[in-house]
Amino acid sequence: MTKKGRELMESTVTTSSNGNTWEIVPVNAFSGIILGVLLIYLIFRHFMFVLMFMDLILGWLRQFNWFPKEGKRMKTFIHWVIALALFLGFLLGAGLAGWLAFEPQ
């Protein structure tokens, strides 16, 4: 894919580690949709995980039905770990299958 074509794609993810910047580029629309859905799921579960710790300080959040109540914290943590594992597993599997391209910048 040309550099101009990559600039037009909106479904890329940019990340950095060890001082290197990487761009995760889906090779086709199917893998882009899966990547997007799993990223949204991970963000939602991470949000719930952070809110769970805020509960220790902000007790009034317990009045909302969507917020994890006492006794449900382990379930929230497990769901967060599952979301993270699904996202990272898809990145690994899609990379090995050739669905995503990991390109250094």
Secondary structure as the mmCIF struct_conf table of DSSP 4:
data_model
#
loop_
_struct_conf.conf_type_id
_struct_conf.id
_struct_conf.beg_label_comp_id
_struct_conf.beg_label_asym_id
_struct_conf.beg_label_seq_id
_struct_conf.end_label_comp_id
_struct_conf.end_label_asym_id
_struct_conf.end_label_seq_id
HELX_RH_AL_P HELX_RH_AL_P1 LYS A 3 LEU A 8
BEND BEND1 GLU A 10 GLU A 10
STRN STRN1 VAL A 13 SER A 17
TURN_TY1_P TURN_TY1_P1 ASN A 18 GLY A 19
STRN STRN2 ASN A 20 PRO A 26
BEND BEND2 VAL A 27 ASN A 28
HELX_RH_AL_P HELX_RH_AL_P2 ALA A 29 ASP A 55
TURN_TY1_P TURN_TY1_P2 LEU A 56 ILE A 57
HELX_RH_3T_P HELX_RH_3T_P1 GLY A 59 GLN A 63
BEND BEND3 PHE A 64 PHE A 64
TURN_TY1_P TURN_TY1_P3 ASN A 65 TRP A 66
BEND BEND4 PHE A 67 PHE A 67
HELX_LH_PP_P HELX_LH_PP_P1 PRO A 68 LYS A 69
TURN_TY1_P TURN_TY1_P4 GLU A 70 GLY A 71
HELX_RH_AL_P HELX_RH_AL_P3 ARG A 73 ALA A 97
TURN_TY1_P TURN_TY1_P5 GLY A 98 GLY A 98
BEND BEND5 TRP A 99 TRP A 99
STRN STRN3 LEU A 100 PRO A 104
#
